[in-house]
Amino acid sequence: MKPNEFMKSFSVLMEIYNVNFSEATIDIYYKILKDLDGKEFERAVHTILSERPFPTFPKPAELLSAI
């Protein structure tokens, strides 16, 4: 996935969970998730937002599991 595709969905997550990550943290998430297709990541974010009941920001492994 391209960085702009990642940031489109990741920004939504950050806004909904009301967090502001450092560039280093965002970079780590991207490095872990970049092999996903942009649409796969978008679906994972949708799944997390619609099914995950926890108030904390999801870890990369949770996003991978949500595909």
C-alpha positions in Angstrom: 0.0 0.0 0.0 1.2 3.5 -0.7 1.8 5.9 2.2 -1.1 8.1 1.2 -3.5 5.2 1.1 -2.3 4.2 4.6 -2.6 7.7 6.0 -6.2 8.1 4.7 -7.4 5.2 6.8 -5.0 5.6 9.7 -6.0 9.3 10.1 -9.6 8.2 10.5 -8.5 5.8 13.3 -6.5 8.5 15.0 -9.4 10.9 14.9 -11.9 8.4 16.2 -9.7 7.2 19.0 -8.6 10.8 19.7 -4.9 10.2 19.6 -1.9 12.0 18.0 1.0 9.8 17.3 4.6 10.8 16.7 5.9 10.4 13.2 8.0 7.5 14.5 5.0 5.6 15.8 3.1 6.2 12.5 6.2 4.9 10.7 6.3 1.7 12.7 2.6 1.1 12.0 3.2 1.7 8.3 6.2 -0.6 8.2 4.2 -3.4 9.7 1.1 -2.9 7.6 2.5 -1.7 4.2 2.4 -5.1 2.6 -1.4 -5.0 2.7 -3.4 -3.7 -0.3 -5.0 -0.3 0.4 -8.5 -1.8 0.1 -7.5 -4.6 2.6 -6.4 -2.0 5.1 -9.5 0.0 4.6 -11.6 -3.1 5.3 -9.6 -3.9 8.4 -10.2 -0.4 9.7 -13.9 -0.7 9.0 -13.9 -4.1 10.8 -12.1 -2.6 13.8 -14.4 0.4 14.0 -17.6 -1.7 13.7 -16.7 -4.8 15.8 -14.0 -4.0 18.3 -15.5 -2.8 21.6 -12.3 -1.6 23.3 -11.6 2.2 23.8 -7.9 1.9 23.2 -6.1 2.3 19.8 -5.7 -1.0 18.0 -2.3 -2.5 17.8 -0.9 -3.5 14.4 -1.6 -7.2 15.1 -5.3 -6.4 15.6 -5.4 -4.6 12.3 -3.8 -7.6 10.6 -6.2 -9.9 12.3 -9.2 -7.8 11.1 -8.6 -8.5 7.4 
